[in-house]
């Protein structure tokens, strides 16, 4: 079930914007930075994802399972 909250468009300097309620920001873990995209006549706002996000945890899990050794394959 999705959360729907009605809000107003406000003037911010020479631009316009909306306030994103805390409830919605917390639900999607929105921090200081966001990505905005148009999809099928809708504005989609999502947290910025960093290319290496989660790598440290993955490497730690690999080391715990002994799966962090280099493998070499020889192609003849």
N, C-alpha and C positions, 0 to 999 in steps of 0.2 A: 504494500500500500504506500503510495507517495504522499508527501506532505505538501500542501498547497497553502501559500500565504499571499494575500493581496498586498501590494505595496504601490507607492507612487513614484513617478519619475521626477527627480529633483534637479535643479540647476546647480552645477558645480563649476564655478568659474565660467568659461566660455563653452563648457560641455554640459551634458546631462548625464545623470547616473541614477542608480538605485542603491538603497541600503540593503545589504543582505543580512537578515536576522541571524542572531547567534545560533538559534536552533538549527537552521539550515547549514550554516558554516560548520558546526560540530558534526552534523550527520555525514558530511563528505570530507571532513578533515581539511578544510580550506584554510590555508595559512596566509602569509603576506603576499603571495604571488599566485596568479591564476591564469589559465588558458581560456580564451573566449573564442567560440566558433559558431558559425551559422550552419544549421542543419535543418533542411525542410521548413524554412520560414520560422525557425525557432533559434533563440540564442542559447547556446550550451556553455555553461561555466563549470570548469573542473579544476582541481588542484594541479599545479605544474608537476610533471613527473620528470625526474632527473635520470639521465641515461644509465647511471650506475647505481641507482637506488636499490637497496636490498642486497647488493653484492657481498658486503661484509658478512651478513648473516648466512648467506649461501656458502661462502668460503669456510666459515666456521663449521657449518654442518658437514661439509665435505671432509674437512680434517678429522672431525669426530668419527666419521665412518671409514677413514683411511682411503678416501676416494680423491685425495689431493696430489697423488703422484703423477708425474709427467708420463705420458705414454708415447712411445716412438713406433712408427710403422715404417717399414722399409719397402719402397716401391721399386721393383726391378724393371 
